[in-house]
Amino acid sequence: MSEYSINIKDLPENMRPREKLMSSGEGSLNDAELLAIVLGSGSPELNALDLAAHLLSKHNGNLRYLREASLEELQAERGIGPAKAVAVKAAIEMGKRIAGDIQIRRTIKSPEDVKNTVKEMLMEEMRNYDREHFRVMYLDRKGGLLLMEDVSIGGLHSSIVHPREVFKTAVKKSAASIILVHNHPSGDPAPSTEDIEVSRRLIEAGKIMGIEVLDHVIIGEKKYCSLKERGLI
């Protein structure tokens, strides 16, 4: 680790995270810049931006570490004390609650709505998982999102999903249709033969129960694949 770091105030304005956000919006910041703002300050050896970049680089640049790490684990990181650890966990919890609030008002009526929902609600979270998570979105008769939940968490390369796990909640919630979503930890969203077979099996089960499977979306690294759009289901 470097023993000397330039103070953020000495950087050009377009390189300072706070000024960059104010001039260009939060979407213009990378992960390290966003984390630097949450941390607020650096350590004796590193400024906030360098500290954020160092923390992320230690964990392959994956933000999921911050979500899954406990307060104790965060504080074990060099340069992260109780105040910084608490700020990080609070920021993550706010994001979760905002996502939950959006979910309550979400209506999905078209393939375009499916794409937007995946991009806005699921992409950033699910692309960072190191295991396959199989998630189901349950919709009412008007396309309103009733609930979204994980029904299976698998290994590095696959998740085992049984129709009873998928449709149990659909029956409880009186869902009219569902959308299937899972991630590929490899980052490549191309569907496997197993993905296609699982989708078709669930579609057939849904027909018997009168619950339509609208799509199956696979999330990779900043990209996704809709099996419906590709004509695979």
N, C-alpha and C positions, 0 to 999 in steps of 0.2 A: 504494500500500500504506500502511496506517495506520502512524503513527510511535509510537503508544501502544496498548498492549493490556493489558487487565485480567489479572492473574495468575490462573491456574486456581484456586488456593487461595482467592481472594477471591470466586469464584462460589458460588452456593447449591449445597448438596450434590447436589441432583437434576440439576444441570447439569454436574457434574464427571464425565468419562467413567469413571474408575476406580470412584468411589463408585456411579455409576449401574449399572455392570455388577454390582458386588457386591450391590446391593439388588434389582435387577430382572432380572439375567441378560444375557448377551451379545446375545441377540436383540433387546433393547430399544434397542441403540445403532445410530445411523445410521453411514454409511460414514466420515464425518469423525471421529466419536467413536472408532471402532475404530482408524482410522489414527493418531489422536492418541496412543492408548495404545502403539501400536507405536513411534512416534517417540520417546516418552518425555519429551521436552522440546522447547521451542520455540527461537526465535532471539531476538536482542536486540530485535527489533521486534515479534515475535508470540509469543503463548503456543502451546503444542503444538496446541490445538484450532483456533486461528485459522490456524496454519501448515498444518495438515491440510486445512482448508476451502479455503484459498487454493490449495493444490496441486491439489486436486480440481477447483476451479472453472476453473483454467487449462486443464483437459483435459475440459471438458464433463461433469464429475462421473463420468467413467467409470473404474472401478477397473482396467480392462484396461490402462491406461497403465502402472500400477505393475507389472503382470505382464510387459509387453512391453519396458519400458524397461531399458536396460543400467545397470550401476552408474555408469558415467561420465555417462549422461544424467540419472540421478537426482541425482548430485552437482552437476550444472550448475544445478539448481533452487536458487533463493535460500533459504537457511536449512537446506538439506540437505547435511550433510557425510558423510564416509565411514561413520561409525558409524550414522547414521540410514539411509543407503542400504543398508547391509548388513543392518540389522534388518528393513527392508521386504522385501528379497529373501528373507531367511531365513523370514519369516512366510509368504510366498507359497509357498515350496517345501514348508513343513510342510503347508499346505493341500492341495497337489498329492499329497503322499505319503499323507495321510489319505484323500483321495478314492480313491486307488489301492488302499488297504487295504480300504476299504468295497466297492469293485468286486469284489474277489476273493471275497467272501462273499455277494454279492448273488444272490438267486433271484427270478425273475420268472415268475409263474404265472397272473396275472389282469390285467385292464385296470387295476385299482386299483394293482397292483404297478408297472405301466408308469408311471402318474401319479406315484407316490411316488419312483420312480427318477429320473424327469425333474426333479422338484422338488428332490430331495436332492443329485443328482450333476451335473446339467447346467445348470439354470436360471441360476444366478448367473454361471457361466462364459460360457455361450453367448449370453446376452442382451447381453453387452458387446462382442461381436465387431463390427468394422466391415465385415466381408466375410461372405458366406454360407459357412458350414462345413457340409458334409454328413457326418454321422457315422453309423456303423452299430454296433449292439450285437449281438454274436453269442452265441447261447444254445445250451446242450447240450440233450439230450432231456428233462432234468428241469427245464429253465428256469433253470439256473445260468448266470451271466454268464461267458463264456469270455474275452471281449476286447471292447474298445470302441475304435474308431479312426476318424479322419477319412479319408474316401476321396476327398474333393474340396474344394477351397477356391476359391470363385468371386469374382465382382466384387461391386459394391455391391448389385446387385439379383438376381443369379442365380448358381447354380453348376451346372456341367454334369456330370452323373453318368451313367456307362455301366455296364450290368449286369456286365460283366467285372470292373470295379473293385470292385463290391460283393460279388460271389460268389467272387472269387479267394480271399479270406481265409476265407470260409465253408467252402470245400472243404478248405483247408489245416488248418483247426481242427475239421473234421468237425461243423460247426454244424448243428443241427436246425432252427433258426428264427432270424430276425433282426428287429430293430426299427430303423426308419429315423428319424433325427432331423436336422433342420437348423434354422438360425436365419434370421430376417428382420431385417436391420440397421435397417429402418424402424421396428421396434418393434411392428408390426401382424402378428400371427400368422395372419391369415386366409389360407387356401390360394389360390394362383393356379391358373389353368387348367393351367399347366405343371407345378405341384406335383402335381396330381391325375393328369396324364398320366404323369409319371415314376413315380409310385407304382404305377399300374396296369401299366406296362411291367415294373417290377421284380417285381411279384406274378406276372405271367405267366412271367417268366424263372425265378422261384423254383419255380413248379409243375413246370416241365420238369425242374428239378434236384432236386426233392424237398425243397426248403428253404422253409418257410413264412415269409411276411412278415406279422408279427403286427400291426404298426401303423406309421404314419408320423406323427411328432409335430413340429410346427413351433413354435419358441420365439420369442416376441417380448419386449417390455419388461415383465417381471414377470407374463407370462401366456403360455399356450401353447394350441395347438389340436391335438387328436387327430383325424386323418382317419377312423379307425375309429369313434370315438365319434360323429362327425357323419354316419356312414353313407356316406362318400364313397369308401370302398374296401371 
